[in-house]
């Protein structure tokens, strides 16, 4: 679960720099990076990472109005379906909507509602154990101690007050990324490539967070904070005011 998300972030950043022809980056090297990380994402066979990457790249292409790139991305996605392992992995999606599979469907429809009712104020930060998920008429994977969803797990651990704080935190970061991109795009600044890549990478992590509890993974959490820090640095840089130096009196 962890490694593909790092590759997805790298691919979003490289794609944005390549897409907008950001100065200082050779397109040949960016293409090699995109090819290598794209193969790595494909070979990990994580459907959540595939879908998150595809939606993020499509969003980035639409934001940058690079419709040829969007069409190329669609063609690449269709081409990957020619690979038998990919088709087989996609076909297994139907199992996620069956209760007997012990996957997300049972967690989201049986386990989570019952736990929310028992703990309306939350169970406590990082206090959920595997045994807490048992006994609700749904099979649960061995050693699993989360609900495979960021929003639902934060709600389970911290209640609605915690969810509100988390949504405000993540929502503020999205606004910061988007405003940074808009400002850089409006003035055609070199930062616009990085700004678009940061927005797409952060979006991809949260899209994957719809089917994985990546907010609770320490490495992914550090990656989130790194992206937010870079976005904040970019915003400060874009909004810096020239320093006022005292005028030297002329003789």
Residue, then its C-alpha position, 0 to 999 in steps of 0.5 A: x500500500x505504501x510504496x505505490x503512493x510514493x510512486x504516484x506522488x513522484x509521477x504527478x510531480x514529474x508529469x506536471x513539470x513535463x506538461x507545462x515545460x517547466x524551465x530547469x527540467x529537461x523533458x527527456x529526463x522527466x519522461x524517463x522518470x515518468x516511465x519508470x514510476x509509471x511501470x512501478x505503479x503498474x507492477x504493484x497491482x494496487x487498484x486504489x493507486x491506479x484509480x487515484x493516479x488516473x483521476x489526478x492526472x486527468x484533473x491536472x490535464x483539465x486544469x492546465x487545459x492540455x486536452x491532448x495530454x488528457x486524450x493520451x492518458x485515456x489511450x494509455x489507460x486503455x492500452x494497459x487493459x490489454x495486459x492480462x494481469x491488469x484485466x484480472x486485477x480489475x475484474x476482482x473489483x466485484x469481490x469488494x462489494x461482497x460481504x463474504x470477501x472480508x473486504x471494505x464492503x463489510x467494514x463500511x456497511x456492518x462494522x463501522x455503523x455499529x461502532x459509531x453507535x457504540x462510541x459516538x465520541x470516538x474510541x480514541x486516537x490510534x486505539x482501535x484493535x483488530x478484536x474491536x472490528x469483530x462480532x458484527x456479522x462481517x468477516x474481517x481480514x487478519x490483524x486488520x485494525x482500521x476501516x480502509x478509509x481516512x474519513x471513516x477511521x478519523x470519525x471512529x477514533x476521534x468522533x465528529x469533532x475530530x472529523x471537523x478538525x481533520x476536514x478543516x485541516x485538509x480542506x485548507x491545504x487543498x485551498x492553499x494548493x489550488x490558490x498557489x496554482x491559480x496565482x502561478x498560472x495567472x502570471x505564467x510563473x515558473x512555479x506553476x509546474x510545481x504548483x500543479x504537481x503538488x495539487x495533483x499529488x495531494x489529491x491522489x493521496x486523498x483519493x487513495x485514502x477513500x479506500x485505504x487508511x493512509x492518514x494513519x501510516x507514518x510514512x504517508x503522513x510525513x509525505x502529506x506534511x512534506x507536500x503541505x510544507x512545499x505548498x506553503x513555501x510556494x504560497x509565501x514565495x508567490x505572495x512575497x512583497x519587495x523589501x523596503x530599503x531606505x532611500x539614500x539621500x542624493x547629494 
